[in-house]
C-alpha cells in the first residue's frame, strides 16, 4: 500500500518545476558556449527526476519497479554511448577516393 502524499508536496514539486522551467528560459538567453546543451540537459534531467519520483509515484514503488526504471536508464546510456561512438570516430578513417 502506497503512503498518501500530501497536497503540499505536490504543490512544492509543481513550484520547483515552474522554477526550473523559468531557469531553462533564462539560460536560453545566456551564451555559455559549448555548455548551453549541458546546462539545458541538466535542468531537463532535474525536471524529469521530479516528475518520475513524485507524479509517477516511483518514490514509493516496489523494488521491481525501481529495477525496471534503472534498466531503462542503463539501456538509454548504452544507446547514447553507441551513438557517440559512431559520431566521435567518423573522421578517423580517410574517405576513399580523395
C-alpha positions as CSV (number, residue, x, y, z in Angstrom):
1,X,0.0,0.0,0.0
2,X,1.3,3.4,-1.0
3,X,1.6,6.2,1.6
4,X,-0.7,9.1,0.9
5,X,1.3,12.0,-0.4
6,X,0.1,15.4,1.0
7,X,-1.1,18.0,-1.5
8,X,1.6,20.3,-0.1
9,X,4.3,18.0,-1.5
10,X,2.7,18.1,-5.0
11,X,2.4,21.9,-4.8
12,X,6.1,22.1,-3.8
13,X,7.1,19.9,-6.7
14,X,4.9,22.0,-9.1
15,X,6.6,25.2,-7.9
16,X,10.0,23.6,-8.4
17,X,9.1,22.5,-11.9
18,X,7.9,26.1,-12.6
19,X,11.2,27.5,-11.3
20,X,13.2,25.0,-13.4
21,X,11.2,25.9,-16.5
22,X,11.9,29.6,-15.8
23,X,15.6,28.7,-15.4
24,X,15.5,27.0,-18.8
25,X,14.0,30.1,-20.3
26,X,16.5,32.4,-18.7
27,X,19.5,30.2,-19.6
28,X,18.4,30.2,-23.2
29,X,19.3,33.9,-23.4
30,X,22.8,33.4,-21.9
31,X,25.7,32.5,-24.2
32,X,27.5,29.7,-22.4
33,X,29.4,28.5,-25.5
34,X,29.6,24.7,-25.6
35,X,27.9,24.4,-22.2
36,X,24.5,25.6,-23.4
37,X,23.4,22.0,-24.1
38,X,25.0,20.7,-20.9
39,X,23.1,23.2,-18.7
40,X,19.8,22.6,-20.7
41,X,20.1,18.9,-20.3
42,X,20.9,19.2,-16.6
43,X,17.8,21.2,-16.0
44,X,15.7,18.9,-18.1
45,X,17.1,15.9,-16.2
46,X,16.2,17.5,-12.9
47,X,12.6,18.1,-14.1
48,X,12.3,14.5,-15.3
49,X,13.6,13.2,-12.0
50,X,11.0,15.2,-10.1
51,X,8.2,14.0,-12.4
52,X,9.2,10.4,-12.2
53,X,9.6,10.4,-8.4
54,X,6.5,12.3,-7.4
55,X,3.9,12.4,-10.2
56,X,4.6,8.8,-11.4
57,X,5.0,7.6,-7.8
58,X,8.3,5.9,-8.3
59,X,9.5,7.2,-4.9
60,X,7.1,4.8,-3.1
61,X,7.2,2.0,-5.7
62,X,8.2,-1.6,-5.2
63,X,11.7,-2.9,-5.8
64,X,10.9,-4.5,-9.2
65,X,9.6,-1.1,-10.5
66,X,12.8,0.5,-9.5
67,X,14.8,-2.2,-11.2
68,X,12.8,-1.6,-14.4
69,X,13.5,2.2,-14.2
70,X,17.2,1.6,-13.7
71,X,17.3,-1.0,-16.5
72,X,15.6,1.6,-18.8
73,X,18.2,4.2,-17.9
74,X,21.1,1.8,-18.4
75,X,19.6,0.9,-21.9
76,X,19.4,4.7,-22.7
77,X,23.0,5.2,-21.7
78,X,24.0,2.2,-23.9
79,X,22.2,3.8,-26.9
80,X,23.7,7.2,-26.2
81,X,27.2,5.6,-25.9
82,X,26.7,3.8,-29.3
83,X,25.6,7.0,-31.0
84,X,28.5,9.0,-29.6
85,X,30.9,6.2,-30.5
86,X,29.8,6.5,-34.1
87,X,29.8,10.3,-34.1
88,X,33.3,10.7,-32.5
89,X,35.1,8.1,-34.7
90,X,33.7,9.3,-38.1
91,X,36.8,11.3,-39.0
92,X,39.4,8.6,-38.1
93,X,39.4,6.9,-41.4
94,X,40.1,8.7,-44.6
95,X,37.5,8.9,-47.3
96,X,38.4,6.6,-50.2
97,X,38.9,8.4,-53.5
98,X,40.0,11.7,-52.1
